[in-house]
Amino acid sequence: MNKRIKATILYTVDSGHPDFKYGLKQRHVYTFTDTYTFSPEWYDLNDVKGLESHCKQDLLLVAAGGYDYEGKHVHNVTYEFQEV
């Protein structure tokens, strides 16, 4: 049976963010939520830290505007996870 995790990233950006020119603001807290479905064929569903790590990497890429996995211009990052 698949495992589903609803994951949210909360973050701020600085003026170096690639999308800053499109209206992002410094010190504003942005959020993005996505739901991930993990299949036992591909993932160890008991490895909660591994599943959360996968979500974190993906969410950070979204927060960085899809440009880099490091999120150089993304700050004050926190994550929330909920199994659904």
C-alpha positions, 0 to 999 in steps of 0.5 A: 500500500502506498504512503502519502505525505502532505508536506509544506515549506515555509520560507523567506527570500532575498533580492538575489532570488531569480523571481524577485523581479516578478514581485517577491518581497523580502521578509515575507513568509511564503508557503508551498504545499504538495502531497507526495505518494510513495510506492513500496516498489521504489521506497522503504515506507518505514524510512520516514527520514528518507521520505521527508528528505525527498520532500524537502529537496523537492520543496526547496527546488520549488521555493528556489524558483526551480533553478537550484537545489541549494536554495541560495536565496531562500532563507528561514526554511521550515517544513511541516509533514502530515501523513494523509 
